[in-house]
Amino acid sequence: MNPIGKPVVLTANFKKLGLLGGVGLICFFIFQLLIPSISNPSPESLMNAKVISKQEAVIHALDFARSELGYTESQPEKPVVTYQAETDLYGYLSREKLVQEYDRTWKKNYPYETFRVDLPDSSAKGKLQIHVDLSTGKVVSFKRITSSTNYTQADVSTDEQARSRLVRVAEGDMTLEAKEQAAAIWIKRFGFKPSELKLATTEGEGGLKYTVDEKKIGASVLTLAFTFEDGDVRSFTQSFSAPSSYTDYVKKQTYWANWMTYAGYALFSFVLGVLAIVYASLTRRHTSFVRGISLSIVYFIASIAGTMNMLPLLQAEAGSKGMLLFLMVFQVGVTFFMAVAIYFSLVGGDGLMRQVGLNAWPRAKEPGYGLYVLRSMYVGYLWAFILLGVQSILFFVLERTFNTFSTTDATQSPYNMAYPWLLPIMAWMAGIGEETVYRLFGIPMVKKIVKNTFVACLITTLIWALGHTLYPIYPVISRPIELTFLGLLFSFVFLRYGFIAAMFSHVIFDSILMGLSVISLGDTVNVSAGLFWILLPAIVGYIIYWFSPKKPNRIMFEPMKKEEPYSTTPPPEGQL
């Protein structure tokens, strides 16, 4: 980091960083690819089988709907197709180390990954939801969604007892015998024999369930579940159900994750946002209110693009055009306020650093800026490689000490993107926003209170880390532990090399992980796009370098014999 008044120069021992970066990449490939790891929570990224296209999924769903459900829409309005996964089942299998056994034995007939095809049904003023196997297109379950208020509420209810009451009301006075008779035809159509089924529902309970005790893995047993409406089957599912001991564990973990996210991350991030406005005003003599505009706009555009890319999932979950519009407007509003908070954090953070004599974020017109950005980009790539290796080792250790495991998250799957190749744009949103709030502004602001640089880094890192507890990795404390280490390293990069290098390292780190996720889809477009996103930070760095107005500073860096300190002059009193 440069003292104020000096030409902007970034020095680094690139030989040492290159060696550490190479070690990081080796660790990443060993622990991510050669050794099964919790850091790959989405099973579709590990599949060797061919995945059908969404168009093929629609064809399979339409054939089933017309032949088995009496669907009469000749050319339905464009169906919505989303990736779905049995989160509880996969999580249980992952915790018990049973995923590979399940894949060999049961996945072909009872997949935990499907494409859900939503077909509009104007005759019933509702829609059909048909789940087809991600690999074969085989239909594995279906549901009729009508205009019934009771069932609409039952579909969205998260309380099991409330859902059961609503189901019983919708079923009316159907007896258990009547339910069994209505379900018998579907039991036969899906290839089950009545003799292998064990009734798991009693008279008066909502719905109808059978277990197939001969088909089990661990404590998970194959379960057939039906619901009814107007005397007929309304929905049918066949899946291995996770045991109650696992689902109860997840509920408790989610409870604590919510507390950590909202009471730890959201509350203190809001406080940081308010303080950013205050310090942007207090330090206005040392900074410029024009500075943060460009990066805030980039953040806003990246965030909006990411939201629009999630349109298929939002359409599927919204249920109606009115609700979809509300969700989109709400998300745009939240993104706008986040961009404003980041703008003031950029201004306030720059002002705080310059107030104590440090130039953490050089300006484009300063001598040496082009070369400074180029070197920051190089540092960003090397530190991203180091961080990938550290993260892989942390996951490996957590798995063997805390019994950490992960499950699926359909909201993060590239299959749920309108354009999967656009997924890595979110890396720019995260890199800009998080390095701005928790490093550029957060560290110097908290340092004013605690009077210690490491403690300031630790506090802001913990706030940032708590914002990742709702990811489906258990126990939920695992991610804060992992990200505390990574956050302190990001803080070191910021203090040693400056804001631009920290931002590059974060963007590159996420771009590599997201880019590999896109590459795993396999087709030419996505493979090319994944590589492009991984290389984009380098392209941006070189463009800024070549178009920098300070052409005399366009000299390639010389190898450094040793790591130089971030400041070549004694810092003013109170400096970081």
C-alpha positions in Angstrom: 0.0 0.0 0.0 1.3 3.4 -0.9 1.8 6.5 1.3 0.0 9.6 0.1 2.1 11.8 -2.2 4.3 9.0 -3.5 4.0 7.6 -7.1 1.7 4.6 -7.0 3.9 1.5 -7.1 3.0 -2.1 -6.2 5.9 -4.2 -5.3 5.7 -7.9 -4.7 8.0 -11.0 -4.7 6.3 -12.6 -7.6 8.7 -15.6 -7.5 7.5 -16.4 -4.0 3.9 -15.7 -4.8 4.1 -17.8 -7.9 5.5 -20.7 -5.9 2.8 -20.5 -3.3 0.2 -20.1 -6.0 1.4 -23.3 -7.7 1.2 -25.1 -4.4 -2.3 -23.7 -3.9 -3.4 -25.0 -7.4 -2.0 -28.4 -6.7 -3.9 -28.6 -3.4 -7.0 -27.5 -5.1 -6.9 -30.2 -7.7 -5.9 -32.9 -5.2 -8.6 -32.1 -2.6 -11.3 -30.9 -5.0 -11.0 -33.5 -7.8 -9.0 -36.5 -6.6 -10.4 -36.7 -3.1 -14.2 -36.5 -2.6 -14.8 -33.2 -0.8 -17.7 -31.2 0.7 -16.7 -28.3 -1.4 -18.7 -29.8 -4.3 -22.2 -29.6 -2.9 -24.0 -29.9 -6.2 -24.1 -33.5 -7.4 -24.9 -32.5 -11.0 -21.4 -31.1 -11.4 -20.0 -34.6 -10.7 -22.3 -36.6 -13.0 -20.7 -38.4 -15.9 -24.1 -39.3 -17.5 -25.5 -37.1 -20.2 -28.0 -34.5 -19.1 -31.0 -34.1 -21.3 -31.9 -30.6 -22.5 -34.8 -28.6 -21.1 -36.6 -28.9 -24.5 -36.3 -32.7 -24.2 -37.6 -32.5 -20.6 -40.7 -30.6 -21.9 -41.3 -33.3 -24.6 -41.2 -36.1 -22.0 -43.5 -34.2 -19.6 -46.0 -33.4 -22.4 -46.1 -37.0 -23.5 -46.9 -38.1 -19.9 -49.4 -35.4 -19.3 -51.4 -36.2 -22.4 -51.3 -39.9 -22.1 -51.7 -40.3 -18.3 -53.3 -37.1 -17.0 -55.7 -36.1 -19.8 -53.8 -32.9 -20.6 -55.5 -31.2 -23.6 -53.4 -28.1 -24.2 -52.2 -28.5 -27.8 -49.6 -25.8 -27.7 -49.2 -24.6 -24.1 -47.6 -21.3 -23.3 -43.9 -21.6 -22.9 -43.4 -24.2 -20.0 -41.1 -23.2 -17.2 -38.3 -25.8 -16.6 -36.3 -25.7 -13.4 -33.7 -28.0 -11.8 -34.9 -29.6 -8.6 -33.1 -31.8 -6.1 -34.0 -33.9 -3.0 -32.1 -31.7 -0.6 -32.8 -33.7 2.6 -32.1 -37.1 0.9 -28.8 -36.0 -0.6 -27.7 -34.3 2.6 -28.4 -37.5 4.6 -26.5 -39.6 2.1 -23.7 -37.2 2.1 -23.4 -37.2 5.9 -23.5 -41.0 6.1 -21.1 -41.4 3.2 -23.7 -43.3 1.2 -23.9 -41.2 -2.0 -21.8 -43.6 -4.2 -23.7 -46.6 -3.0 -27.0 -44.9 -3.7 -25.8 -43.9 -7.2 -24.9 -47.5 -8.0 -28.0 -49.1 -6.5 -31.0 -46.7 -6.7 -30.3 -43.5 -8.6 -31.3 -44.9 -12.0 -34.9 -45.6 -10.8 -35.2 -43.0 -8.0 -33.1 -40.0 -8.9 -32.5 -37.2 -6.4 -32.1 -34.7 -9.3 -34.9 -33.9 -11.7 -36.1 -31.2 -14.1 -39.5 -29.9 -13.0 -41.7 -28.9 -16.0 -44.6 -26.5 -15.2 -47.3 -26.9 -17.8 -50.2 -24.4 -17.7 -53.6 -26.0 -17.4 -56.3 -23.5 -18.4 -59.1 -26.0 -17.9 -58.4 -26.3 -14.2 -57.2 -22.7 -13.9 -53.9 -24.0 -12.6 -50.9 -26.0 -13.8 -49.3 -29.4 -13.8 -45.8 -30.0 -12.3 -44.1 -33.0 -13.7 -40.7 -34.1 -12.6 -38.5 -36.0 -15.1 -35.2 -37.7 -14.5 -32.3 -35.3 -15.3 -30.5 -38.0 -17.3 -33.2 -40.2 -19.0 -36.4 -38.0 -19.1 -38.3 -40.7 -17.2 -41.3 -39.2 -15.3 -40.9 -39.8 -11.6 -43.6 -37.7 -10.0 -46.4 -35.3 -10.8 -48.7 -32.7 -9.1 -51.8 -30.9 -10.1 -52.0 -27.4 -8.8 -55.5 -25.9 -9.0 -57.2 -22.7 -7.9 -58.1 -24.4 -4.5 -57.2 -22.0 -1.7 -56.5 -24.9 0.7 -54.0 -26.6 -1.5 -52.3 -23.4 -2.5 -51.7 -22.7 1.2 -50.6 -26.3 1.7 -48.0 -26.1 -1.0 -46.2 -23.1 0.5 -46.7 -24.0 4.2 -43.5 -24.9 6.1 -45.3 -26.3 9.1 -46.0 -30.0 8.8 -49.0 -30.0 11.1 -50.6 -27.0 9.3 -49.9 -28.6 5.9 -51.5 -31.9 7.0 -54.6 -30.0 8.3 -55.0 -28.2 4.9 -54.6 -31.4 3.0 -57.3 -33.1 5.1 -59.7 -30.2 4.4 -59.0 -30.4 0.7 -59.6 -34.1 0.6 -63.0 -33.8 2.2 -64.5 -36.9 3.6 -62.4 -39.4 1.6 -61.9 -42.6 3.5 -58.6 -44.5 3.7 -60.1 -47.2 1.6 -61.2 -44.7 -1.1 -57.7 -43.2 -1.2 -56.1 -46.7 -1.6 -58.5 -47.4 -4.5 -57.6 -44.1 -6.2 -53.9 -44.7 -5.7 -53.9 -48.3 -6.9 -53.9 -47.4 -10.6 -50.8 -45.2 -10.2 -49.0 -47.9 -8.2 -49.5 -50.2 -11.1 -48.5 -47.6 -13.7 -45.2 -46.9 -12.0 -44.4 -50.6 -11.7 -44.9 -51.4 -8.1 -46.6 -54.6 -6.7 -49.2 -54.2 -4.0 -47.5 -57.1 -2.1 -44.3 -55.1 -1.6 -46.0 -52.0 -0.2 -46.5 -51.3 3.5 -49.3 -48.8 4.4 -47.9 -45.9 6.6 -51.1 -43.9 6.9 -54.0 -44.3 9.3 -57.7 -43.4 9.0 -58.1 -39.6 9.5 -54.5 -38.6 8.4 -54.0 -36.4 5.4 -52.7 -38.0 2.2 -51.6 -41.5 1.7 -48.1 -43.1 2.2 -46.6 -46.5 1.5 -43.1 -47.7 2.3 -41.2 -50.3 0.4 -39.2 -51.8 3.1 -37.2 -54.0 0.7 -35.7 -50.9 -0.9 -33.7 -49.0 1.7 -30.3 -47.5 2.2 -29.1 -46.7 5.7 -32.1 -45.5 7.6 -33.8 -44.2 4.5 -36.6 -46.2 3.0 -38.4 -45.8 -0.4 -41.7 -44.0 0.2 -44.7 -43.5 -2.1 -46.8 -40.5 -1.2 -50.2 -39.4 -2.6 -52.5 -36.4 -2.0 -56.1 -36.2 -3.2 -58.7 -33.7 -4.4 -62.2 -34.1 -5.6 -62.0 -37.9 -5.0 -58.9 -38.3 -7.3 -55.2 -38.4 -7.0 -53.8 -34.9 -7.0 -50.1 -35.7 -6.6 -47.7 -38.6 -6.5 -44.1 -38.8 -5.5 -41.6 -41.7 -5.1 -38.4 -41.1 -3.2 -36.2 -42.2 -0.4 -37.2 -40.2 2.6 -34.6 -38.9 5.0 -35.0 -40.1 8.6 -36.6 -37.8 11.1 -33.3 -37.7 13.1 -31.6 -36.0 10.1 -34.5 -33.6 9.3 -34.7 -32.5 13.0 -30.9 -31.9 12.9 -31.3 -29.7 9.8 -34.1 -27.7 11.4 -32.0 -26.9 14.5 -29.0 -26.0 12.3 -31.2 -23.7 10.1 -32.5 -22.0 13.2 -29.0 -21.1 14.3 -28.0 -20.2 10.8 -30.9 -17.7 10.6 -29.8 -16.1 13.9 -26.2 -15.8 12.7 -27.2 -14.4 9.4 -29.7 -11.8 10.5 -28.5 -10.9 14.0 -24.8 -11.2 13.1 -24.3 -10.4 9.4 -27.4 -8.4 8.4 -27.6 -6.2 11.5 -23.9 -5.3 11.6 -23.7 -4.8 7.8 -26.6 -2.4 8.1 -24.6 -0.5 10.8 -21.6 -0.4 8.5 -23.7 1.0 5.7 -25.0 3.8 8.0 -21.5 4.6 9.2 -20.3 4.7 5.6 -22.6 7.6 5.0 -21.3 9.3 8.1 -17.6 8.8 7.4 -18.0 9.7 3.7 -19.2 13.1 5.0 -16.6 13.4 7.7 -13.6 12.6 5.4 -14.8 14.5 2.3 -11.7 16.7 2.4 -9.6 13.6 1.7 -11.6 12.0 -1.0 -14.0 12.7 -3.9 -17.7 11.8 -4.2 -17.1 11.1 -7.8 -14.8 8.1 -7.1 -17.3 5.5 -6.1 -19.7 5.9 -9.0 -18.1 3.6 -11.6 -17.6 0.6 -9.3 -21.1 1.1 -7.8 -22.6 1.0 -11.3 -20.6 -2.1 -12.2 -21.9 -3.8 -9.0 -25.5 -2.8 -9.8 -25.3 -4.1 -13.3 -23.7 -7.4 -12.3 -26.3 -7.8 -9.6 -29.3 -7.1 -11.8 -27.9 -9.3 -14.5 -27.6 -12.1 -12.0 -31.2 -11.6 -10.8 -32.5 -11.6 -14.4 -30.5 -14.8 -15.0 -32.5 -16.4 -12.2 -35.8 -15.6 -14.0 -36.8 -19.3 -14.6 -36.5 -20.1 -10.9 -38.3 -17.0 -9.9 -41.1 -17.8 -12.4 -41.4 -21.3 -11.0 -41.5 -20.2 -7.4 -43.7 -17.1 -7.8 -46.7 -19.0 -9.1 -48.3 -15.9 -10.8 -47.3 -13.0 -12.9 -48.3 -10.6 -10.2 -46.1 -12.2 -7.6 -43.2 -12.5 -10.1 -43.5 -8.7 -10.8 -43.4 -8.0 -7.1 -40.4 -10.2 -6.6 -38.5 -8.5 -9.4 -39.4 -5.0 -8.3 -38.4 -5.9 -4.7 -35.1 -7.4 -5.8 -34.2 -4.3 -8.0 -35.0 -2.1 -5.0 -32.8 -4.1 -2.6 -30.0 -4.1 -5.2 -30.3 -0.3 -5.6 -29.9 0.3 -1.9 -27.0 -2.1 -1.7 -25.3 -0.2 -4.6 -25.9 3.1 -2.7 -24.3 1.5 0.5 -21.3 0.3 -1.5 -20.9 3.8 -3.1 -20.7 5.5 0.3 -18.4 2.7 1.5 -16.1 3.4 -1.4 -16.0 7.1 -0.7 -15.8 6.7 3.1 -13.2 3.9 3.0 -11.0 6.0 0.6 -11.4 9.0 2.8 -10.5 7.1 6.0 -7.3 5.6 4.5 -6.2 8.9 3.0 -6.9 10.7 6.3 -4.1 8.6 7.9 -1.7 9.1 5.0 -2.3 5.8 3.0 -3.3 5.5 -0.6 -5.2 2.2 -0.6 -7.1 3.0 -3.8 -5.0 5.0 -6.3 -6.8 7.3 -8.8 -6.6 6.8 -12.5 -4.7 10.1 -13.1 -2.0 9.3 -10.6 1.5 8.5 -12.0 2.1 4.8 -12.4 -1.6 3.9 -12.2 -1.7 1.6 -15.3 1.3 -0.5 -14.2 -0.2 -0.5 -10.6 -3.4 -2.1 -11.9 -1.5 -4.6 -14.0 0.6 -5.7 -11.1 -2.6 -5.8 -8.9 -4.1 -8.2 -11.4 -1.1 -10.5 -11.3 -1.2 -10.4 -7.5 -4.9 -11.1 -7.7 -4.4 -14.3 -9.7 -1.6 -15.6 -7.6 -3.5 -15.0 -4.3 -6.6 -16.5 -5.8 -4.6 -19.7 -6.4 -3.3 -19.6 -2.9 -6.8 -19.1 -1.5 -8.2 -22.0 -3.5 -5.6 -24.3 -2.0 -6.2 -23.0 1.5 -10.0 -23.4 1.1 -9.6 -27.0 -0.2 -7.4 -27.9 2.8 -9.9 -26.3 5.2 -12.7 -28.3 3.8 -10.7 -31.4 4.1 -9.9 -30.7 7.7 -13.4 -29.7 8.6 -14.8 -32.9 7.1 -12.6 -35.0 9.3 -12.9 -33.0 12.5 -16.4 -31.5 12.6 -17.9 -34.2 10.3 -18.8 -31.4 8.0 -21.0 -32.3 5.0 -23.0 -30.6 2.3 -26.2 -31.0 0.4 -27.7 -29.5 -2.8 -28.9 -26.0 -3.4 -31.1 -25.7 -6.5 -31.0 -21.9 -6.3 -27.2 -22.0 -7.1 -27.4 -24.5 -9.9 -26.4 -23.4 -13.4 -29.3 -25.4 -14.7 -31.7 -22.9 -13.1 -30.1 -20.0 -15.0 -31.7 -18.6 -18.1 -28.2 -18.4 -19.5 -25.9 -20.7 -17.4 -22.8 -19.1 -19.0 -23.7 -15.8 -17.3 -23.4 -17.3 -13.8 -19.8 -16.0 -13.1 -20.9 -12.4 -13.5 -21.9 -12.7 -9.8 -18.2 -13.0 -9.0 -17.8 -9.3 -9.9 -20.7 -8.4 -7.7 -19.2 -10.3 -4.7 -15.7 -9.1 -5.3 -16.5 -5.4 -5.6 -19.2 -5.3 -2.9 -17.6 -7.4 -0.2 -14.1 -6.1 -0.5 -15.5 -2.5 -0.4 -17.7 -2.9 2.7 -15.6 -5.3 4.8 -12.1 -4.4 3.8 -11.7 -0.9 2.2 -14.2 0.7 4.6 -14.7 -1.8 7.4 -11.1 -2.3 8.5 -10.1 1.4 8.9 -13.5 2.3 10.4 -13.3 -0.5 13.1 -9.6 0.3 13.6 -10.7 3.7 14.9 -12.7 2.0 17.7 -10.5 -1.0 18.7 -7.1 0.7 18.0 -5.7 -2.6 16.6 -5.4 -3.6 13.0 -5.6 -7.4 13.5 -8.7 -7.1 15.7 -10.3 -4.7 13.2 -9.6 -7.3 10.4 -11.0 -10.1 12.6 -14.2 -8.3 13.5 -15.0 -7.3 9.9 -14.1 -10.8 8.7 -16.5 -12.4 11.3 -19.3 -10.2 10.1 -18.7 -11.1 6.5 -18.3 -14.8 7.4 -21.6 -15.0 9.2 -23.4 -13.9 6.0 -22.6 -17.3 4.5 -24.2 -19.6 7.1 -27.4 -20.2 5.1 -25.5 -22.2 2.6 -26.4 -26.0 2.8 -23.2 -27.0 4.6 -23.5 -28.5 8.1 -22.8 -28.0 10.9 -23.5 -24.3 10.0 -20.5 -23.1 12.0 -18.3 -24.8 9.3 -18.5 -21.9 6.8 -17.8 -19.1 9.3 -14.7 -21.1 10.4 -13.6 -21.5 6.8 -14.3 -17.9 5.8 -12.6 -16.5 8.9 -9.3 -17.9 7.6 -10.1 -16.8 4.0 -11.3 -13.3 5.2 -8.1 -12.7 7.2 -6.1 -13.6 4.1 -8.2 -11.2 2.0 -7.5 -8.6 4.7 -3.8 -9.2 4.4 -3.9 -8.8 0.6 -5.8 -5.5 1.1 -3.3 -4.2 3.7 -0.2 -5.4 1.9 -1.1 -4.6 -1.8 -4.2 -2.3 -1.7 -7.9 -2.4 -2.5 -7.5 -3.1 -6.3 -5.4 -6.2 -5.6 -7.9 -7.4 -2.9 -10.8 -6.9 -5.3 -9.0 -8.7 -8.1 -8.1 -11.7 -5.9 -11.8 -12.0 -4.7 -13.2 -11.7 -8.2 -10.7 -14.2 -9.6 -11.3 -16.6 -6.8 -15.0 -16.7 -7.4 -14.7 -16.6 -11.2 -12.6 -19.8 -11.1 -15.1 -21.6 -8.9 -18.1 -20.4 -10.9 -16.3 -20.8 -14.2 -15.5 -24.4 -13.5 -19.2 -25.0 -12.6 -20.2 -23.6 -16.0 -17.4 -25.7 -17.7 -18.8 -28.8 -16.1 -22.0 -28.5 -18.1 -19.9 -29.8 -21.0 -21.1 -28.1 -24.2 -18.9 -25.8 -26.4 -20.7 -22.6 -25.4 -20.5 -23.2 -21.7 -16.9 -24.4 -21.8 -15.8 -21.4 -23.8 -17.8 -19.1 -21.5 -16.3 -20.6 -18.4 -12.8 -20.1 -19.7 -13.7 -16.5 -20.7 -14.9 -15.6 -17.2 -11.7 -17.0 -15.7 -9.6 -14.9 -18.0 -11.7 -11.8 -17.9 -9.9 -10.2 -14.9 -6.7 -10.4 -16.9 -8.3 -8.8 -19.9 -9.7 -6.0 -17.8 -6.3 -5.5 -16.2 -4.5 -5.3 -19.5 -7.1 -2.9 -21.0 -6.7 -0.5 -18.1 -2.9 -0.8 -18.4 -2.8 -0.1 -22.1 -5.3 2.8 -22.0 -3.7 4.4 -19.0 -2.7 8.0 -19.8 0.6 7.6 -18.0 2.4 5.8 -20.8 5.9 6.4 -19.4 5.0 4.0 -16.6 4.4 1.1 -19.0 7.4 -1.0 -18.0 7.3 -4.6 -17.1 8.0 -5.3 -13.4 11.4 -6.5 -12.5 11.7 -9.6 -10.3 11.9 -8.7 -6.6 14.6 -10.3 -4.5 12.5 -10.0 -1.3 9.0 -9.0 -0.2 9.0 -5.3 0.5 6.9 -3.7 3.2 3.7 -1.9 2.2 5.0 1.5 3.3 8.5 2.8 2.6 8.1 5.7 5.0 7.2 5.8 8.7 3.4 6.0 8.9 1.7 9.0 10.6 0.4 8.6 14.1 -2.9 6.6 14.1 -2.1 5.0 10.7 -3.0 1.4 10.1 
